[in-house]
């Protein structure tokens, strides 16, 4: 086709191959132009008796290289998911310390049975942990709303994410006032929001399975973040020291993005697509997202706004799941405890283990999309709201008599939340038009933040109302 000529003319090696092929066919045989073209095609594909073996070996090497690159990218996106959400999880785990002890050098000592200086029969904190939830999510929501509409180089965005993550740990770990610590929480939220919308959008340039490993990594952030904070403080480190020790996490994120991740070569990919160099079907499937994305220009602001209504079927169900989920986590979970039969865990410790069980459930479900896919996200919304009703009645009436049953219910809650998240983005990777996929990934990532923000505003007054009720 005529449109191929500029590309071939600009490629020295291709021009030489073409002239050589045509020249040989003209001198040594009487061939038609079509036969000459076929001869060129055969040579460019490694056809011909003597070159066939060498070309086959080169193809095998290319396949092996692409396979290695794919696994590197899958691993990189797992670590990026882990490190992106790590600070967010740690801040929620440290919410009790930030609100009640202000991270003084002795804020790790003697919580007692959770009843110190508290005459309320329900053993309520003065302020709900929903307050920290709002500080940990509103900046993230704002970033997720505005970031997809502004074009900033991905490397610059990731640099900001690393800086914000480092600042969050420094501000909280070195806090001399509650407001300074809360500002550190805000930095963690902004970094997590920018990282999620940036890296999910950037995932459109890679094999679609990176969405699964990203989701698994974010689930791992929940487990490792909750366990590391609880474990290190239980081992004797102060919350200050524990938070400062986690400065290694932003460094790991930088290494994952700039060292481990194999960034696409846009120019080589474009030329390979235009030449049509005879790739196999399997290679085309692995590269289809990358190759096609390179051929389409960025969407205008008007085009982006016109796409949003078609994405509501993904955004609304996952947002509803997160509303119910975080009302449970930050409004009700701290009100469900067992003061008598479970003396081996005090109130504060029970809450920490609740968080761990929730995060384990999230990790399991976010890692499951390659095993099975759930297309009806709305069903998980219904189930999560049934969970909310269950936990609400338990927080008011204390009708569940075993902490093990509560652990199981919290694990189930985490399963639903993680499954809603990963299946939503997996569906987008499969169903959304390639022209809109990058924007769709970015804008849909704000759905969970919108749900969590609404949950925070619900959790605070709900906590206060329940705490005033008689036992």
N, C-alpha and C positions, 0 to 999 in steps of 0.2 A: 504494500500500500504506500501511497505517496507520503503519508505522514511519517513513515519510518525513516525517510532519507536523511533528514537533518541529523538525526541521532546517529546513524551509521557513518555519515560523513564526519562527524565530530569525534568519532572513535578511531584512533590511528590503527589499532590492531584489527578492528573490524574492516576498515577500508583496505588494508593490505591483504587480508584474507579474501576479500571479495575480488580484488584485482587479480590476485593469484589464481583464484578459481576460474574466473572468466578467461584469463590469458591462456591457461592450460587447455581449456575446452576449445578455444579458437584455433590454437596451433596444431594440436595433436588429433583433433577429431572434428567432424562436421556435425555440430550440434545446434539446436535451436536455442534462442534466448531462454526459454523456459527450462530446457535441460541444463543450461549453465547455471541458472538460479537454483535448480535442484541440487546441482553439484556443490554449489556454495553452502546450501543448507546442510547437506550431508557432512561437509567438512567442518562446518561450524559446530555441528553436534557430535563431532568425534567419529563420524562414519568413515568407512574405508578400512581395508583389511589390516594394514600395519598399525594404524592409530587407534583401533577399536579397543585393544587391551589397555592402553595407557589412559584413554578417555574413561573406560570403565573404572579403573583404579582411582582416577581423579573424582569421578562421581561418588564413589564410595567414601572418599576422604571428605568430600563436601557434605555428604549426608551425616557422617560422623561428627563433623564440625558443627553442623546445624543442630544435631541432637544434643551435643554438649552445651551449645549456646542456650538451647531451650531450657535445659535443666538448671543452668546458671541463673537464668532469668526467673524461673520458678522459685529457686532458693532466695534470690534477691528480694522478690516481692513478699516472700514469707517474712524475712527480717524487716522489711520496710513496714509491713503491717504491724509486726510486733513492736517496733520502736516508735512508730507513729502514735499508737494508743497507750503506750506505757505510762507516760506522765499523767494522762487523764485518769487512768485507773488508780495510780498511786495517790493522787489528790483526793479521790473519793474514799480510798482506804484510810487516809489520814484526816478525814473530815472531822472526826471526833476530837482529835488532838488539836487541830487548828482552831476549832470553836471553843474548846473548854480549857485548854492548857497553854495556848499561844506559843507553843514550841519553845518553852523555856528549857534550860539545860536539864531540868528534872521532870520534864513532862511525861516521862515513861514510867514513873514510879507510882505504885500503890493506887491502883484504881479500886481496890477493895472488891466488893461484890456489886459495884455499880450503883451503890445507894448513898455514897458519900455526899453530904450536904444536900440531900434530896429527900423531902418528906412526902413526895407524891407517891401514892400506893402503886401507881403504874411504873414507877422508876423512869420517868421521862426526863430527857435533857431539856434545858430551857429553850434551846433553839433546835429546830429540826435540821438534820443533815441535808435536807432539801436546799438550804441556803448555799452550801458549798456546791451542790449540784448545779444551781443556777449560775454561779460564778465559773463553773467548769464547763458550761455548755452554751451560754448565750453568746460569748465571743466566737465560739466555733460555728454557731448558726449564722451569725452575721457574715463571717468569712465565706461560708459555703454558699450563701445567697449571692454575694457580689462577685466572688472570684471567677466563676465561669464566664462572666460578661467582660472580663478584662484580660487582655493578652499580655502576659509576662513570660519571659523565657523560663522553661521548666527548671533549669539549673539554678536560676536566681530564686525561684519559689522554694526549692528544696533547701537552699542556703538559709532562707528566712525561717523555715521550719526547724532546722538544726539550732539556729540562734535562739529562737523562742523556747525550744525545749530546754536548752542549757540555762537560759535566764529563769525559767520557772523553777528548776531545782535549786538554783542559787538563791533566788529571792525567798523561797519557802524555807530552805535550810538555814539561811542567815537572818531570818526575819526577827526584827526587834519589836514589831507590833502586829496586831491582828490584820490591819489593813495592808501591811507589806506582804504578809503571807497570802492574803486573798488576791493581791495583785499578781503574785506568782502563780496562783491557780488560774487567773485570767490568761496569763502568758501560755500556760500549758494548753488551755482550751483553744486559743487562737492558733497555736502551732499544729494541734491535732486537726482542726478544721481545714486549715490551708493544706496540710499534708494529704488529707483524705481526698479532697476535691482535686488536687493536683495529680496525685499518683493514680487515682482511679481513672481520670481522664487520660493520663499518659499510658495506661494499660491497653488502650485501644491500638497501640503500636506493636503489641506483642501477641503471642499465642493466647487464646481466650482462657486457658487454664490458669494464667496468672491471677485472674479474679478469684479463683478458688484458693490459691496459696496466700493471696493477700488477706482474704477473709479468715483463713486459718491462722495467719499471723496475728490479726487483730484479736482473735479469740485467745491465742497464746498470751497476748499482752495482758488480758484480764486475769488469767491464771497465774502467770509469773509475777505480775505486778502485785496482786493481792497476797500471794504466798510470800514473796520477797519482803514486802513491808511488814507483814505480820510476823514472819519468821525472824527477821533481823532484829526487830524490836523485842521480841520474846527472848532472843539470845543475849540481850543486854545492851545493844546499841540504842542510843537516844534517837528519837525521831529526826533531830537535826542531822546527826551523823548518817542515818539511814538514807535520808533524802539526798544529801551531798554525795554519798557513795554512788547514787544512781546517775551522776553526771556522765558515766560511761555509756549510757544508753544513746544520747544524741550522737556520740562519736561512732557508735556502731551503725547508726542510721546513715551517716555520711559515707562510711566505708561500703555499706551495702549499695548505695546509689552510685557512687563515683568509681568504685573498684569492681564490685561483683556483678552489677547489672551491665549487660551488653547492649549498649544503646544502638538503635538502628542507624545504618548509613543510608540516609535518604537518597543521595545521588546514585549510588550503586543500585539501590533497589529500583529506582525509577528506570534506569537504563535496562536492567534485567527484564522488567515488565514490558517495556516497549519493544525489545528485541524478540521476546518470546523464545528463550533459549532451550526449550524442550524439557522443562522440569517435569518430574513425575507427579502424579495426582496427589500423593501423600505430602510432597513438598509444597504443592500449591495450597493445600488445606492449611498447613502450618503457617504459611506466609501470606495468606489471603488478606488478613486484617491489615498487616503492615503495608503490603503492596498497594491495596486499594485506597487506603487512607492517604497515601502520598499523592494520589492523583486528584484529590478533591480540595478545593480552597476552603478557608475558614468560613464559618457561617457569619452572616451579619447579625447585628443586634435584633433587627426585625425578624429575621429567620429564626433566631433562637427563641424569641418570644412565641412565635407561631408553633414551635415544636412542643412547648410546655404542656398544653392541654392533652396531647397524646401520651404524655408520660405520667399523668395522674393515676392511671391504673396500676402503676408501680409504686408511686410515692405515697398515696393515701393508705393502703393496707399496712405498709411497713411502719408508717408514722403512728397508726393506731396501736400496733403491737408495742411500740416503744412507750407510748403514753401509759398503758396499763403496766408495763414492765417496771418502769422507774417510779411510778406511784408505789408499787409494792416495795421496791428496793430502798427508796429514800423516804417514804412516808409511813410504811407499815412494818417493815422488817425489824426495825429497832424496837418496836412495841411488842414483839412476840418473843418471849423468853421464858425460861423454866428455872425459877429461883430455888426450888426444893429438891427435885429428883435428879438434878444434873449439877451437883456441886463441883464436879470436876471442871466445869466451865462457868466462869462468872458471866454476867450480862454482856460486858464488853467483849469478852472472848467469843461468846456465842455469836454476836453480830459479825465478828471477823470471819468465823467459819461459815456463816451464812453467805457472805460475799464470795468466799472461795468456792463453795458448792455451786453458786450461780455462775461463776466464771468458768468452772469446769464444764457445765452444761453448754455454755456458749461455745467453748472451744470444740467440743465434740460435734455439735451441729454445724458449725462453720466449716469444719473439715470434711463434711459428708457429701458435698454436692456432686463430686465425681462418682460417688457410689449410687446415689439416687437423687432425683430432682423433684421438687414440689412446685407445681405450677399454680396452684390455687392458694395464693398468699392470704386471701381473705379468711380462709379457714383458720389459719394461725392467729389472725386478729380476734376471731370469736373465742378461740380457746384461751388466749391470753387474758381477755376480759373476764372470762369465767374464773380464771385464776385470781384476778383482782378481787372479785366478789368473795372468793374463798378465803383469801388472806385478810380481807377487811373484817369478815365475821370472826375470824380467829383472833385478830388484834383486839376486837371489842369484847368478845365473850370468853376467850381462852379455852375453846372447846377441844383443841387438839392436845392430847396428853403426852405425846412422845416427841422428843426433839428429832428423832430419826425420821419420823414422818414429815416433819417440817423440812429437814434436809432433802428428802426425796422430792417434795413439792417444789422446793427452790431449784433443784437440779432440772426438773421438768420445765419450770419457767425459763431457765437459761437455754434449754434446748429449743423452745419455741422462738425466743428472741434471736438466737443465732441463725436458726433455719430461715426465718423471715428475711434476715439481712442478706445472707449469701445467695439464696434462691432468687431474690429480687434482682441482684446485679448479674447473676448468671443468665436470667431470662433476658435482661437488656442486651447482654453480649451476644445472644442468639437471635433475638427478635427485632431489635431496632435497626433501621436502615443505617448502612455504613456511613452515610453522610452526616448522620445525627448522633452516632454512637458516642463519640468523645464528649460532646456536650451533654448527652443524656446521662452518662456516668457521673459527670460532675454535678449536675443540678439535682439528680436523684439522691446523691449522697447527703443532701441537706435534710432529707425526710426524717431520718432518725434523730437528728439534732432538734428539729422542730417538735417531734414527739416528746423528746426528753425535756425540752424547755417547758412545754405545757405541763408535763408531769411534775416538774419542780414547783411551779406555781400552785398546783393542786396539792402537792405533798405537804407544804408548810402549814396551811390552815387545817388540813385534815389531821395532821399530827397534833396540832394544838387542841382541836375539838375532842379527839379521842382521849387525850391526856386529862381532860377535865371530867371525863365520865367516871362513875364509880366502878370499882372492880366487881 
